Amino acid sequence: MGKTYDGIHRISFLIDGKGKIEKVFDDFKTTNHHDIVLSYLQQ
């Protein structure tokens, strides 16, 4: 059998003013990443 690959994993971190990780974004596609981040920021 051949090798099995999981694919590319993309993760983005939102860092607050104190340098702490505020939010981890790990379930997105490059086409909708900006919409997910902007939606979070508008909450």
Secondary structure, DSSP 8 states (H G I E B T S, - for coil): -----------EEEE-TTS-EEEEE-S--TTTHHHHHHHHHT-
